[in-house]
Amino acid sequence: MDKNLAMDLVRVTEVATIRAAEYLGKGDKNAADGAAVEGMRRMFDHIDVEGTIVIGEGEMDEAPMLYIGEVVGNPTSHNSEKIDIAVDPLDGTSLVATLKDQAIAVIAVAPQGKMLHAPDMYMDKICVGPKGKGVVHLDLPLDHNIIALAKVLDKPVEEITVVMLERERHQKHIDVCRRLGCRIKLISDGDISTAIATCFDESDIDMMVGSGGAPEGVLAAAAVKCLGGDFQGRLLPEDDAQKERMLSMGLELDQLLSLDDLIHGDEVQFAATAVTDTDFLKGIRFGEGDTIYTQSVAMRSETQTVRFINTTHHLKKKEQYIM
């Protein structure tokens, strides 16, 4: 894929972030999500690609925009990129509504057929940074994984930080961590950003575990692949319909999904813009007049290049994109 596509992806997530930010702290998560979706969808009309949404806002009859199977982009020639696109215009809708950290707009793209088209169900996950690659495994006990990770990170177990969604279903993970004496960071939402944070030393997050959305798992895996970390998952179907969906995709029940199963090859590109502060990005800031400041990250798995992008936006100059 064209390496210059990364900046276009950032423009897409920037617009979603700016639109969602209109609802920061306003208590209306649906309005925030709708604004992000509309902004992201509109920005695709200015990108020279022919992209198919493979992870998006739901099936066509559930979502008016960015639905699975929707073709987006504005191809200007027969040589325009044909790609698969995974999006979450606003990961952390409740976080925006309540003005809490970890809300981001994200997008991942890859050549057609190179990303798992994850169905809308839960996924059991484990994620670590580059030093933990090949050290932890989803099928091993959590205490084993934590001790092994502490060894390769050259840290006392007590200084290992494990992050997970604050859900009753994760009490067994909490109990293990408490017994070992390691640190736990519980989050209400937004496990894409915290999975990515395991790959940044400055985040102080060493491992993410627990179950959450499968589409979010694929998006996180795309970023983790660009960063050289490791991500493993297992889909958790809750009924016969979800089991049939898995089987129709050629997946086995209880199949362990490695990072390479989730993201095939080394041509994925990923971009994210923070709506609120995350462990590795600053959230949107409002300047004087119509000025807004955003911070984004753009990554390519082929070279493991990571760029942090600080952008100053003058909204009146780009109303055709934002409004």
N, C-alpha and C positions, 0 to 999 in steps of 0.2 A: 504494500500500500504506500501511497505518497506520504512521505514524512511531513510534508507541509500541511497535511490534513489536521494535524494536532491543534493548530491554532484556530481552525474553524470549529473544532469540537469545543474548545474553550469559549468561543463566542456563543455557542449554543447554551452551555451551562451558565454563562454570565447572564444571559437574558432571562433564563428561568429563575436565577437567583434574584435578580432585580425585581422581577414581577412578584415573586413570593414575598419579598421583603416589605411590600406594601401592607402585609398582614401580620408583621411581627408583633407579638404580644396582644393581638386583637381577639384572641379566643376563637377564631374561626378557621379550623384546620382545613375544611373542605374548600373554602374560598382561596386559601393559600395554595393548596394543591392545584386547583383549577387554573389559577393565574400562572403557576409555574409551567403547567402542561401547555397552556395556550402560547406562552412566550417561547417555549422550546420548539413547539410545532411551527410557529411562524418563522423562527430563525432558520429552520431547515430549508425554507424556500429560497434562501440565499446561499446555500452550500452546493458546490458542484459535485454532487454524488448522486447515485441511484441506490438508495438504501432501503432495506426491508426491516421493519421492526420485528424482532424475534423475542424480545422481552420488553414489555411496555405496560400500559395502563389496564390491560385485560383484553378479552376477546372483543371482536368487532361489535357485538350486540351489547357490550357492557361499557364501552368507552368511545366517545365521539372522535377523539384524537389520540394519536400515538397508540393505536390498538395493534395487537399482534397481527402481523401480515400486511399492515399499511406500508405503502411505498412512499418514501419521503425524499426530499432533495430537489435540486434543480439542475439536472444534467445538461450541460451545454454542448456536449460532443459525444460521439460513439465511444470515445476513450475514457469517459467519466467513470470514476470508481463505482463498481457494483459491490456492495458490502452488506453485511448483517449488522444491525444496530440493537444494542441493549440500552435502555434508558430507565432512570428513575428521576423524573423531573424534580421531585422533592422527597428525599429520604429523611423522614422525621417531620411529618406534617404537624403532629402534636407539639413537637419541639419549637416550631415556628409560632404556633398559636400561643404558647406559654413562655416564649422568649428564653428557651433553654439551649444549651450547647449541643453540638454534633449534627445539626441539620445541614445537608449539602444537596446540590444538584449534580447528578453524575451521568456519564455516558461512556459506553465502550463500543468499539467497532472492530470488526475482523472480516477477513474474506468470507464469502458465503460458505456456510456449513461448518465454520470453525468454532462456534460457541454453542454450548448446550442450550437448547431451547427450554429452559427450566419451566415446568408447570407451576401454577400458583398453589403451592403446598409448602409444608414445613420441610426444613432440611436440618439435620444434625451437622454441626460444623466444628472444625478446629483450625486455627490459623496462627502462624508464627512468622517471624521475620527470617531473613536470610541465614542467620546462624543456626536457626532451629530446623532448617530444611533437612529432611532425612533423619531427624532426631525424634520427633513425636509422631504418633499414629493414632487415628481416630478409634481404632479397635483396642488400643492399650488403655489400662486404667489411668484415670486422670492423675493420681498421685505419682505414678511412674513417669508420665509425661512431664510433670512439673519438675521432678527431681532431675530427670535427664536434661531438660532445658536449662535448669540452673547450672548444671555442670558445664555445658558448652558456653554459656554466657559468663561463666566465672563469677557467679553471684551466689550469695547465701540464699537458700530457699525462701527465707523470710523477706527477701527483697524482690522476689518475683511478683509481678502484678498480673493478675488474671482478670479479664473483663468478660462480662456476660450480661444479657438482658435480665432485668429484675423481674423474674417470673417465678411463680410457685414451682413450676416444673424443674427449675434449676437448683432446688434446695439440696439435692444430693451433691452437686458440684460445690456449692457453698460449704457444705459440711466437710468435704475433702480438703478444701483450701483452709478452712479454719483449723482443722486437725494438723495440717502441715505448718500453719503459721504464716502462710504467704498472704500477700495483699489482694484484696478483691475490689474491683471497681464495678459497681452495678449501674447500668444505664436503663433508662425508661424506653428509649427507642434509638434508632440510628446505628445499627450494627455494621453498616458498610464502612463508615468513617473509622470506627474503632478497630475493625479488621485491618484496614489499611495502616492504621497507626502502629500496629505491631512491627512494621517494617522500618519505622523511623526511630532511631536511638533516642532522640530528644523527647519522644512521647512518654517514655517510661512505662509503656504497656508492652508486656512480653508475650502474652498469649490471649487469644479469644476462643471461648468455647460455648457450647450450648446450641439450642435449636432456635431457628428464626426462618424468615421467608427464603424459599429457594431462589427466586429471581434475584433477590438481594445478594445471595451467596455467589451467583455467577458474576455479578457486577464486581463484588469484592475480589473474587478470584482473578478477574481480568487485571485489576490494579496490582494485586499481589504478584502476579506473573511478571508484570513490568518491573517490579521492585526486587525480584529474586527471592521472595519468601515462599512459604508453602501454605496451601489450603486444601483441606480434604472435607468431603461432605457425604451425606447419605440421605436420600429422600425419605420422608416419613409420611406415607399416604395414610389418610384417616378413614377412608371408606372405599368401597369397591370401585366407584367411579374414578377415584384418584389412582387406584392400582391399575385399572384398565388404561388410564392415560399413560402411566409409566411404561406398561408393556407395549403399547402402540408406538412408543418412541424407541423401542428396542432396548429398554433398560430392564434389568432384572430387579425383582423385589429384594431389598436389603443390599443392593450393590454398592460397594464403596466407590466413590467418585474421586479420583485423584485430581490434582491440578490440571494435568494434561487431558483428563476426561472432560473437564469443565471448559477448558480453553485449549483447543488443538493448535499446535504449531506456535510460531513465534512472531506473528504479525499483528497481534492485537494492539490497539491504541486506546488510551483511557484519558478522560479529563473530568475534573470536578471543580466546582466553585462553592465556597462555603457561604451559607446563609447566616448561620451563627458560628461562633468559634468552635473549632474542632481541636483535636490534639496535634494537628500538623498544619492547619490553615486558620487564618483570621477571618472572622465573619464580616459581612458587609458593614461599611461605615458610611455615614451621611455627612457630607461637607456643606459648605455654604451654597445657597441657591439650589441649582439643579445638579450639583456635583455628588457623585457616589463613588466610593472606593471598594473594589473587590480584590480578593486574593484567590488564585486558582492554581491547580497543578495539572500538568500535561505529561503523559508518559508513553513510551514505546517499548514493547517487550523485546523487539529485535536487537536493540542496542542498550536496553535498560537505561535510556536517557530519561531524566526527570527534570522538568523545568517548573519552577515556581514563578507565577506571573502576577505582578501587582498592576492593577489597571485603574486608571481614573476615567470615569464616564461623565460626560456632559449630556444629560438626557435630552435637552432640546436639540442637540445635534444629531440624535439618533432615534427620533420619535418613530420613524418608519419601521424600526426594528423592535422597539420596546413597547410601544403603545398599541 
